[in-house]
């Protein structure tokens, strides 16, 4: 399926498909005309001698230096090399491709005022292997360093026009693309954590009162209602619904609060997703062309605090969700809480530790997830750059990268919870829910049942399967009645 770029309606899932599945991209038929119209405004400004930031002037602290119309094209190319200051490891290839499609969409929106030929050149570059772009070096007030590293090799042999260098760099395509991919993975993770949480409820012989539909009536958060629906569907047929099976009137909060915790995560993700939808299609640059007024206006559209703060919000909530998952693992491997043998070994009273120490691994991962939750959108590196003019940062690339890292930790925590909960159900011997049976089937493809004398199994193959979306496609939207097919969008 070809993704058509209009400059106005790029979606998160389209971004992900282009970035990860290499779906082809084409410009909408109307883009060329709109871009030519706004570029004509820039050309007229050059002819009249108007002062335009980054077009007839240099940029940053050098904005007081004039750039003649004759030198404008050369300056556009010259400035790219001066911004290649990225640091650290390379950004993932899907982030680089996502950045490129977001950049194309930014230019196609037309208000940056560049020629349509430039957008067409970048669209053609999507058919090539992405260049190396390092992951560190942008403070989020326009992703100057990664964008310079991205476009410089792609535009080799292509002569830029006046102002086009500024348009290529003065936007947040890198931050926005990484945010979009991280949010896509976070949506998938919450779905998998639902399945892991349902499996834990089954394995713990938890009280099913936490699933009562009236919860969503008196506490009408959309996320709570959706989580109740999914958990209820996953636990259809479980023995915990029978009288006398539930072991406690009230289970530990990490079990009993599952709808509220996962509901909060869904609501946080929905909030961030709505903001991302704006940023994927908004002008993020400076200056911008106002075609109706036939002029360019200096603006600060690179200020993407809404997205950076929303990513902070998601990480804070997700840290609580992952911490609760690690607590469920700990409760299940100790007999005081689970009523099962230590480490969930098949026979009680032996010196075997079973899965006990997987709980320590889960706790370690949860600690890292909590550290990644520290908000960064209010961080200020320095007030002295550019003579004190550039005294704001959003740290949006860091906010997105930390969410991606947190989700990666979440894959492993989910794998541990699934493996431990599957063992608990099989050792307890009660009838599992249909969703639990489907989850156990998938777990056992990657992690064997722990028998007496066995070493602790490696859960990394299960984490890799989760990361590869096998679990999302195996469990159908919280309804395991047909586990052979599932969603492909993850949201």
N, C-alpha and C positions, 0 to 999 in steps of 0.2 A: 504494500500500500504506500503510495507516494504522499508525503506531507507537503501541503501547499502553504507557502509562507506569504502572508498578507501584511504582516506588521501589526496586526490587531487581535489575532485570535489563536496564537500558539498556546497549546495546552501542556500541562506537565507530562501527560502520558505520551504525547507526540514527541516532546523533548527526549523522553526516555527511550522511545523506539528508535529515534534517529541516532541517539548516542550509543545505544547498546545493541540494537539489531541492525544497524546500518541501513535503515529504511531510506529510500531516495527522497530528495528534496527538490522542489521546484518553486520558482517565484510565481505568485498569482499574476494573471494577465494585466491587472490594473496597476501593479507596483511600478513598472517602468515609467508610466506617465506621471504618477504622483512624484516620484523621485526626480524626474526631469524638471517638473514644475518648481520644486523647492530648490533644486540646484540652480535654477535660473535666478532665484532671489539672491543666492550667494554671489553669482557672477555679476549681477547688477551692483551689489554692494562693493565688490572689488573695483568696478568701473567708476563708481562715484567717490572712491577714496574713503569710505566709511571705516571706522575703527571696529574691528571684529576680533574678539579674543581667539587666539589660536589659528587665526586665518591671516589677518594683517598684523598681528602681534605674535611674539613668542608666548610661551606658556609658563605657568607657575610664577616663581619669583622674577622671571625675565619678561613678564607681561608688559613692562614699560618699554621694551625694545621693539621697534617697528620691524615688520617684515614686508618688503616691497611686493607688489603683485608679481613681479618677474621672479622673485625668489620664493614665492609661496609654495610652489610644487616641490621644489628641492627641500624646503624646510619640513614639509609633511613627511617625507621619507627620512630626513635627517633626525627628526625628533624620536622616531621609533627606536633607533639604536641607543639613544640616551636613556631610555626607560627599561632596557633589558637588565634588570637588577634582581631578578628572582633568586630565591635561595631554597636550600633544602631539597628533599626528594622530589621526583617527578610527580605531577598530578596524575591520577588514573586516566587511562585513555578515554574512558567514557565521559569523564568530566571535560576533557579537552574537546571532544566532539560536541558535547552539549554546549560548551561555551561558544563554539563556532556557529551552531545553529541559532543560539540566542543572539549573537552578534549580527547575524544576517537579518534576523527579525527586527532588531533595533534599527538597522539601516533602512530596511524596507518600510518602516513606519513613516519615513520620509522627512520628519522634522530635523534629523541631523544634517540634511542638506548636502548629501554626497551624490555622485553620479550613479546611475543604475548599473553601469559596467563594473563598479567596485563590488556591489552586492552579487552580481553574476559570477565574478571571479571567485568569491568566497563560497558560493554554492557549489561551483565546480570542485573546489578544494575538499568538499565533504566526501568525494569519491576516492580521495587519497588517504594514506595512513597519516594520522595526526602527528604534528611535530611535538618535540619535547617542550613541555611547559612545567616549570617548577612550581611547587605548591605554596611556597611562602614568599611574602614580599609585598602584599597588598594590604593596606589598612582599611579598605572598603569604601573609600571616598573616590570612586572610580578605580577599577582594577588595572592600574597602569602597567605594572610589571608583567603580570601573566599575559595580558593582551598584547603587549609589545613582543613578547616571546612567541606568541601564537601567530601573529599576522606577518611578522618580518619574513620568515621563510616562505610563507604562502604567497606573498606578493612579489617575490623575486622576478624581475623583468617587467613588472607592472608599474607604470609611472603614476604616482598619486597626484591629485590636483590640490590646490590651496585649500586648507581647512580639513582635508580628509584624514590626515594623520591624527588631528585632534578628535575627530568623530570616532575613529577606530579605537582610541585609547580611553576617551572620557566617558566611560559607561561601566556598568557592573555585570557584564555578561558572565564573567567567571564565577562570581559569588552566586548569581542567580541560578546558573546551571547546576552548580554543586548542590545548592539548596534543593532544587527540584529533584535531583537524583536521590539525595539523602531522604527527602520526605517520601518519595515513592517507596524506598526500602523500609522506612519507618511504618508506613501503612501496612506493608506486608508483615512486618515483625509483629504488630499488634494482633493480626489475625492468627499468626502462629502461636503467640502467647495465649490467646484464647483457647486454642486446642491443648496447649500444655497445661493451662490452668484447669480446664475441664478434666483432663486426665488426672491431675493431682487431686481434685475433689473426689473423683471416683476412687483413686487409690488410697486416699485418707479416710474413706467412709465418712465424708463430711455431711453436715446437716444441709439438706437442699432448700431450707427456708430462704437462703440467700438469693434464690432464683425466683422468688415470688413476683409475678408480673405487677403487683400493686406498687412495688418499689419504683417502677418507672412512671407510675401515675402521680404519686405524691412527691417524687423527685424527678421532674420531667426534663432532665438533660438529654439531649439527643444521643450522646455517647453512652449514657447509662442504658437507655432503652435498647440501643443496638446491641450492646454487650449482653444484656439479659436475653435478647432474642437468640444470639449466637450460642451462648452457654446453654440455654435451655434446649436448643436444637441438638447440640453436641452430646447432651446428657440424657437424651431420650432412651428409655429402656434400662437405665442404670438401676442396680439394686439399691442405691441410696434412697430411692423414692419409696421403698417398702418400709412399713412400720418396724422399728427396732433395729434397723441397719445403721443409721446415723449414731455415732458414738458420743457426741457431745450436743448439749443444748445450744452452745455457742462455740464455734471453732476459733482458733487463733485468727487475728485480723487479716493476716496475709491470705487466708483462705476466704474468710467471711466477707471481706471487702472487695473481692474480685470485680463485681460489676461496677462499683464506684471508682476503683483504680483504673481499670481499662477504659471505663467511660470517660474519665478525665483525660486520658491520653487521646482518645478519639476526638474529643472536643478541642483539645489543644492542636491536634493535627489539622482539624477542619479549619481552625482559625488561621493557622500558618498557610494552609493551602489556598485560602481565599486571598491572602495578601500576595502569595506567590503568583496567583493568576493575574493580578494587576502588574506585578513587576516583570513578568514574562513579556508583556506587551507595552509597557510604559516607556516613554522617553526617559532615558537615564543619563542624559548628557548635558553638555554646555559648550557652546551656545546652542539655541534651537531656532529653527526657522518658523516664523509665524507668517504663513503664506498669505493669509487674508490681509495682513498689514504690510506685506512686501518688505519685511525687515527681519533681522536676526536679533535675538534678545539674550543677554547673559542671564543664566539661571543656575540653580543648584540641584538639578534633578538627579545627580549622583548620590544624593543623601537618601540612603535606603534603610534608615532606622526601623521603619515598620517591619521589614523582613528580618533584619538582624535580631530585633527584640523578640519577634515571633519564634525564631529558631532557639533563642535562649529559653523561652517559655516551654517549648517542646522538650528540650533536654532536661529541664528541671522536673517536669512531670514524668518523663520516661525513666529518669533515675529512680523515682519512687516505685514505678512499676517493676523495674528490674530488681530493685532491692527486695520487694515482696516476693518475687519469684525465687530468689536465692534463699529467703526465709522458708518458703514452702519446702524446698529441697532439704534444708536442715531439719525441719520438723519431721519429714517422712523417714529419715534414716535413723532416728533415735526412738527406741521403744516407748519412752515416757510419753511421747506425743502421738506416735502412730499406732501403738499397740502391736507392732510387728517386731521381728527379731532385729537386733542391731545391724545396720548396714543392709537390711532387707535380704539377708542370706536365707536360703530355703529352710534351714534348720536352726532353731534357737539354741543358746547355751554353748556355742562353739567359740574358739578364739579368733575366728575369721572376721575381718573388718568389713567385708563386702564392699558396698558402695559408699561407706562412711566418708571417705576423704574426698569424694566428689563434692560434698557440701562445702569443704574448704575452698576448692577451686571455684565454686559458684560465688562464694563470699568474696574471693579475691577479684573476680570479674565485676561484681557489683560495686566494690570499692572504687575501681577505676571508672565505672559508669557514673558514679556520684561525683567524682572529681571533674569529669568532663562537663558536668552540669553547671559549673560556675558561669554566671552570665558574663558576656564580654562586650555587649553592645554599648556600654557606657565607658569603656576603657579609653583613655587618652594617652597616646604615646608621648607626644611632645606638643608644645604650643609655639615652638620657635621656627618650625619649618616655613619657608616662603615668607620670612620676615613677620611671622606671627599671623599671617592671613589664614593659613591652613591649620586651624585650631580645633578641628572636629574629626573624629573617626567613628566608624560603625563596627569595625572588625568583622564585617559580614563574611569574608572568606573563612576566618577562623570559626565563626559560629556554625557555618555549614560543614566545615571539615570535622569539627568536634561531634556534630550530630552523626555524620557518617561513621566515625570511630565508635560512637556509643551504640549505634545500631549493630555494628560488627560484634561488639561485646555481647549485645543482646542475642545474636544468633547462637553464641556458645552457651549463654545462660539458658536459653530455650532448649537447646539440645540436651543439656544436663537435666533439666526438669523433666523433659519427655522421657529420658532414659530411666531416671529414678522412679517416676510415677508409673511407667509401664511395669517395672519390676515390682512395685508395691501392689499393683492390681493382681499380678500373677501369683505373688506370694500369698496375698490375702485370700484369693480364690473366690471372691464374690463375682456376680455376673456384671460384666462391664456394660456401659452404654454402647450404643451403636457407634457413636463418635469415638469413644475410647477404643473400641475394637479396631476401627479403621486407623487410629493413631498408632496403636501397638503394632499393627501390621507394617506400617511404614518404619517405625523405630527398629523393628527386628530385621529390616532389610540392611541396616547399617550397624546396629549395636545388638549383640546377642544377649539372651537371658543369662544372668550370672548364676552359675551352678556352684555347688560346694567345691572348693579348691581352685576355682577360676581366679585369674587376675582381673583387676578392674579394666573393663573394656575401654577402648579409645572412642570418645564421642565425637572426635573431629570429623569423621565421615558423615555423621548425622548433621553436624553444624554446616558442613559444605552443602549437603542436600537442601537444608533450609535456606542457605544463602543463594542457592541456585533455583529457588522457588518451587522445588519439587513438593514441599509440604503445602504450600499455598494452593497448588493445583490438585493435590491429593484430597484435601478437605474442602468440600464445595460450600463456600460461603456460610460456614457454620452448620451445614447440613450434610452429614456423612452418609445419607441414604444411598448415594451413588458416588463412591469414592474414586471411581475410575475417571471422572472428568472434573474439571474445576475452572475457576476463573483464570484469566491471563493478565488482567490489568493490575491486580494487587491493591485496589483501592475501593 
